[in-house]
Amino acid sequence: MSDFKDAVLAVVCRISKGKVLTYKEVAMKAGRPRAYRAVGNILNSNYDPKIPCHRVVRSDGTTGGYNRGAIRKAMLLKMESA
């Protein structure tokens, strides 16, 4: 795994239940502020259920993509009151 991928997954693992970060915020916290599209690609290829990828949303407040489906992402966020 690359250092950036490891950093992204570490940032996402620290997002508390009921909270969200944007792809841009994750990129900034992972040390590459302009790599928000790369964050999306990294999260799209992650299938580890221990990493709460559904807690990362678009800057405009919409849910954005999710490798298990956008409806599931919205449902998970609603269940967590995010």
N, C-alpha and C positions, 0 to 999 in steps of 0.2 A: 504494500500500500504506500501511496505517496504521503509525504508529510502534510500536504494541504488536505488531502482526503481524511487523514487521521484527525487533523485539527477540526475540520468541519463536523465529523461525527462526534467528537468530544464536545463541541459547542452544543450540538443538538441534544446530546444526552443530558445536558445540564438545564434544558428548558423544563421548567416546573409544570406539573399538571395544571391546566386551566390558563396557562400563559402561552403566548406565541411570539415568534421573532419573524422578521421578514428575511427573505433570501439575502438581501443586501446587508442586514444586521449580522447574519451568520457569517457572511464573507468578511465583514469588518472584524468581527471577533476572532475569526480564524487567521487574520493577518493579511488578507488580500482583498481590500475594499471594493475593487472593481470586478471581482470574479463571481458575481452573484449568479450568472448563468452556469458557471461551473458548479456552484453549490447545487443548483437544481439537477444537473446531470449526475452528480455524486449521489444525491438523495434518491433519484429515480432508479439507480442501480442497486440500492440497498434493500435487502429483504430480511434484515435482522429485526425481529419484532421488539427487541430490547431498545432499539433506537427510535424515538418518537418523531419520525419524519413528518407526521401529520401536523405537528406544531409549528411548521414553517409555512408562512403565507406570503402572498405578493404584497408589494408596497402599497398598492391601491386598496388593500383590505380584502380582496377576494381570495379564495382558498388556493388557487393555483393547482398544479398537477399533483398527482399522487399515484404511485405505481400499483396501488390496490384499488384505484378508482376514485374519482372526484366525489361521488356520492358517499362513499365510505369515509373519506377524509372529513367531509362536512358533518357526517354523523358522529364521528369520533370527537371532533371539536365541540359539537353541541353537547355531547355526553359529559365532556370535561368542563363545560361552561366557559369556554374560551371565546 
